[in-house]
């Protein structure tokens, strides 16, 4: 029963992440059903890993599964997908913790006792799925569909956000362990809500900075284009001035020919003019 619930939880969690990413990135259509089947099989395998009870291993395999799903199913930029995947992983973590704490608050008992209530296991899993779905789908509401795919996120921004996520998870785990024997965890619920709001704000700031850099690059390209156009204009202007001088000289020669046309010097003047034009 527990393994079946773990499999269902994994599948629905991946589905929630898929719905969020599908509204943010372009989907890969080539062999799409086969890719879905691979994710399904990996989700089932990760559920069996959860049964080991080794928390670091569970977390690492869940994050790895999320990254594999993102790279298999979507066309995404180099670093921005890490931000989104980190946010979705945080959603999974918050959903799991908040579901347990909500049960504890509902029965007005400490966390450790609430987790041992076997008759509440199904309710905990259903609540985890619902919260995970809700949190994951907040992300594409705030970050519009597919318009940020080409936005450049710097590597150190991604690293900073990943470190923030690790600190939040470690802090939450420490607080949860400290209060589970003497508190219902209501404070931790509000703490997690604050962490999630902070994560959304940080990613929003990163994207605003990225968009600012993009606008700056576009402005720099416009400046370069203006300089090139100005150089071309100046070159054309110089050629036009030279052409006008040549035309002016030719007109002078024509006027001179008109005045000498009846003179015996016209032939010699013509020959001198032709010689000068050949030299030029």
Helices and strands as residue ranges (DSSP letters): H 2-22, E 26-27, H 32-50, H 55-73, E 74-75, H 80-106, H 111-115, G 118-120, H 121-142, H 155-179, H 186-260, H 266-279
